[in-house]
Amino acid sequence: MSSLNLTVDFAGHTFRNPVTVASGTFGSGMEYSRYTDIEKLGAITTKGVSDKPWEGNPAPRVTETPSGMMNAIGLQNPGIDVFIERDLKFLSSCDVPVIVNVCGHSAEEYEAVLERLSEDDRVSMFEINVSCPNVKQGAIQFGTDPLMLKDITERCKAKAGKKPVIMKLTPNVTSIAVMAKAAEEGGADGLSLINTLTAMKIDIYRKKFVLANKTGGLSGPAIHPVAVRMVYEASHAVKIPVIGMGGVASYEDAIELMMAGATMVAVGMMNFTDPGITMKIIDGIEKYMRDTGLDDIRDIIGIL
């Protein structure tokens, strides 16, 4: 059998394999470098970066659920200055493409981050977070209105220079296909989905909400079937490539998303359960290819 080809083409870039990480579950790689070979990843997707430091939501803001977890972190991050001086400095020493996740409360805040990084050679592309369910203003509004999504996509593209822009879509909409088309019409080079599902948990003995924010984002294996359905619908509605995510816990989950139409896959919550899960998924994909006589991973993308 010939050597296996795990490379995939996404928005003008070729990645060594289709596996990246979901923003907010892997820091910027530094924290996980003790436990996993980050240079084996197809790419690293950073935690959300804003123009100024964000404190995030009050605690408690994380809780377990059956086959998953809920979080209401609120995109806490130290801001663009620290990201450049600390995280990008670290990532520049690693042989791995960098996808910077950008967050903001307003179009101007997104633009400020993009302007700072548009000419930085350490950045491969941007992922624009318009889909966080636990930020009370800004992002989630852009992600649930097609016209607003198209507009913010156009504005981000104008500030991103030559770097590709991926729009991260929320599942908390009536039609994911409509939102995918709106992003494509706005000039997006790719899509990523799904983000977490808006959820709530109540402590019946304390008679209180478990999360201080009342609601949070549900992630983990429980949402994987929803992700597969939405990746299928979105990828068949547009011509731009898709990064599929949502409850990826195994190589089987990753391959399922690719068969549904994803060019790449992102591993999220399971990084907390097993810091080495991405390596196991990459190895599992290779084994699957050998066991099924598959030479090129691209042959399974969107086969359904």
C-alpha positions in Angstrom: 0.0 0.0 0.0 1.3 3.5 -0.8 2.0 6.0 1.9 -1.0 7.7 3.4 -2.0 11.2 2.5 -3.6 13.1 5.4 -3.1 16.5 3.9 -6.1 18.7 3.3 -6.6 22.0 1.5 -8.5 24.7 3.3 -8.9 28.3 2.1 -5.7 28.4 0.2 -3.6 26.6 2.8 -2.5 23.0 2.9 -2.5 21.4 6.3 -0.6 18.3 7.3 -3.7 16.6 8.5 -7.4 17.6 9.1 -7.2 17.9 13.0 -7.2 21.2 14.9 -8.6 22.2 18.2 -11.7 24.2 19.1 -11.1 27.7 20.4 -11.2 28.1 24.1 -10.3 24.4 24.9 -6.6 24.5 24.2 -5.3 27.9 25.2 -2.8 28.8 22.6 -1.0 25.5 22.9 1.5 26.4 25.5 -0.5 24.8 28.3 -0.8 21.5 26.4 2.7 21.3 25.0 3.7 19.2 28.1 1.1 16.6 27.3 0.9 16.4 23.5 3.0 16.9 20.4 1.4 20.1 19.2 3.5 20.1 16.0 1.6 16.9 15.0 -1.6 18.9 14.7 -2.9 20.1 11.4 -3.3 23.6 13.1 -3.7 25.3 16.4 -6.8 27.4 16.9 -6.2 29.9 19.7 -8.5 31.0 22.5 -10.5 34.0 21.6 -8.5 37.3 21.4 -10.1 40.7 22.0 -8.7 44.2 21.5 -8.7 44.7 25.3 -8.6 42.4 28.3 -11.9 40.7 29.1 -12.7 39.5 32.7 -15.4 37.1 31.6 -18.4 36.1 33.5 -18.7 35.6 37.3 -18.3 32.2 38.9 -19.5 29.5 39.0 -19.2 29.2 35.2 -18.5 25.5 34.5 -20.6 22.5 35.3 -20.7 18.9 34.2 -23.7 17.4 32.3 -24.6 14.0 31.0 -22.1 13.2 28.2 -20.8 16.8 28.3 -20.3 20.1 30.1 -21.7 23.6 30.2 -19.6 26.7 30.4 -20.2 30.4 30.7 -16.6 31.6 30.7 -17.6 34.7 28.8 -14.5 34.7 26.5 -12.1 35.8 29.3 -8.7 36.7 27.8 -5.8 39.1 28.5 -6.2 41.0 25.2 -4.3 41.5 22.0 -1.1 42.9 23.6 -0.5 39.9 25.8 -1.5 37.6 23.0 1.2 39.1 20.7 3.9 39.2 23.4 3.3 35.8 25.0 1.2 33.5 22.9 2.4 34.4 19.4 6.0 34.4 20.6 5.5 30.8 21.8 3.7 29.7 18.7 6.4 31.2 16.4 8.8 28.6 17.9 6.5 25.7 16.8 6.1 24.2 13.4 2.3 24.4 13.3 -0.1 26.8 11.4 -1.9 29.2 13.7 -5.6 30.1 13.3 -6.4 33.1 15.6 -9.9 33.2 17.0 -11.1 36.8 17.2 -13.9 38.0 19.5 -15.6 41.3 20.1 -18.7 43.1 21.4 -18.8 45.3 18.3 -17.6 45.4 14.7 -15.0 48.0 15.7 -13.5 45.6 18.3 -13.2 42.8 15.8 -11.6 45.2 13.3 -9.0 46.5 15.9 -7.7 42.9 16.5 -7.6 42.1 12.7 -5.7 45.3 12.0 -3.0 44.4 14.5 -2.5 40.9 13.1 -3.3 41.2 9.4 0.4 41.6 8.5 1.8 39.2 11.1 3.4 36.3 9.3 3.0 34.1 12.3 -0.8 34.0 11.7 -2.2 31.7 9.0 -5.8 32.8 9.1 -8.6 34.1 11.3 -11.6 32.5 12.9 -14.3 35.1 13.7 -16.4 34.2 16.7 -19.9 35.4 16.1 -21.4 32.6 18.0 -20.6 32.6 21.7 -23.9 31.9 23.7 -22.6 33.3 27.0 -21.6 36.9 25.9 -24.6 39.1 26.6 -23.8 41.7 23.8 -22.3 41.7 20.4 -21.2 38.3 19.2 -24.3 36.2 19.4 -26.4 38.9 17.7 -24.1 38.9 14.7 -24.4 35.1 14.5 -28.1 34.9 14.5 -29.1 37.5 12.0 -28.2 36.8 8.3 -27.9 40.5 7.4 -25.7 41.3 10.4 -23.6 38.2 9.7 -23.0 39.2 6.1 -22.1 42.7 7.2 -19.6 41.7 9.9 -18.1 39.2 7.5 -17.5 41.9 4.9 -16.0 44.2 7.5 -13.7 41.5 8.9 -12.6 40.6 5.4 -11.7 44.2 4.7 -9.4 44.3 7.7 -7.8 40.9 7.4 -5.5 41.8 4.5 -4.6 38.7 2.5 -5.3 36.3 5.3 -8.4 34.0 5.0 -11.4 34.6 7.3 -13.4 31.7 8.8 -16.8 32.6 10.3 -17.7 30.5 13.3 -21.4 29.8 13.2 -23.8 29.3 16.1 -26.2 26.3 16.1 -28.8 28.4 17.9 -30.6 29.4 14.7 -33.6 28.2 12.7 -31.6 27.4 9.5 -27.8 26.8 9.6 -27.9 26.8 5.7 -29.2 30.3 5.6 -26.5 31.5 8.0 -23.8 29.7 6.0 -24.9 31.3 2.8 -24.9 34.8 4.5 -21.3 34.3 5.5 -20.3 33.1 2.1 -22.1 36.1 0.5 -20.1 38.4 2.9 -16.8 37.0 1.5 -16.0 34.3 4.1 -13.2 31.9 3.0 -14.5 29.2 5.2 -16.9 28.3 8.0 -16.5 26.5 11.4 -19.4 24.9 13.2 -20.9 24.2 15.5 -20.3 26.3 18.6 -22.0 25.3 21.8 -25.8 25.0 22.3 -27.4 27.4 24.7 -28.4 25.4 27.8 -29.5 25.8 31.4 -29.1 23.8 34.6 -30.9 24.2 37.9 -29.9 22.9 41.4 -33.2 21.7 42.6 -32.0 21.4 46.3 -30.5 24.9 46.4 -33.2 26.2 44.2 -30.7 28.2 42.2 -29.2 28.3 38.7 -26.0 26.2 38.7 -24.2 28.8 36.5 -24.0 32.5 37.7 -24.8 33.5 34.1 -28.0 31.3 34.3 -27.4 29.9 30.8 -24.2 28.5 29.3 -22.9 26.7 26.3 -23.4 22.9 26.1 -20.6 21.0 24.6 -19.3 17.4 24.5 -20.4 14.1 23.0 -24.1 14.9 23.7 -24.2 17.4 20.9 -22.3 15.4 18.3 -25.3 14.2 16.3 -26.5 17.8 16.1 -23.1 18.9 14.8 -23.1 16.2 12.1 -26.5 17.3 10.9 -25.6 21.0 10.8 -22.2 20.3 9.1 -24.0 18.3 6.5 -26.5 21.1 5.8 -24.0 23.9 5.9 -21.4 22.3 3.7 -24.0 21.4 1.1 -25.4 24.9 1.0 -22.1 26.7 0.2 -18.9 26.2 -1.9 -16.4 27.3 0.8 -14.8 24.7 3.1 -16.0 23.8 6.6 -14.3 23.0 9.9 -16.6 20.6 11.7 -16.7 20.4 15.5 -19.0 19.5 18.3 -18.5 16.5 20.6 -15.6 15.0 18.7 -14.3 12.3 21.1 -12.8 9.7 18.7 -11.5 9.2 15.2 -14.8 7.8 14.3 -16.5 11.1 15.2 -13.9 13.0 13.2 -14.4 10.8 10.1 -18.2 11.1 10.5 -18.0 14.9 10.3 -15.7 14.7 7.2 -18.1 12.3 5.5 -20.8 14.8 6.2 -18.9 17.5 4.5 -16.2 18.9 6.8 -12.7 19.4 5.3 -11.2 19.7 8.8 -12.3 18.8 12.3 -11.8 20.5 15.6 -11.6 18.8 19.0 -13.0 20.7 21.9 -14.3 19.6 25.3 -12.5 16.3 25.2 -9.2 18.1 25.5 -10.2 18.7 29.2 -10.9 15.0 29.7 -7.8 13.7 27.9 -5.1 16.3 27.0 -3.7 13.8 24.5 -7.0 13.1 22.7 -6.0 14.9 19.5 -3.0 12.6 19.0 -5.2 9.5 19.5 -7.6 10.9 16.9 -4.9 11.5 14.3 -3.4 8.0 15.0 -6.9 6.6 14.7 -7.6 8.2 11.4 -4.3 6.7 10.0 -5.4 3.3 11.3 -8.8 3.6 9.8 -7.2 4.5 6.4 -5.0 1.5 6.5 -7.8 -0.8 7.6 -10.1 0.4 4.9 -7.5 0.6 2.1 -7.8 4.4 1.9 -4.8 6.2 0.5 -6.0 9.8 0.6 -8.1 11.3 3.4 -9.6 13.8 1.0 -11.5 11.0 -0.7 -14.0 10.8 2.2 -14.8 14.5 2.4 -18.5 15.0 1.7 -19.1 11.6 0.3 -22.6 11.4 1.5 
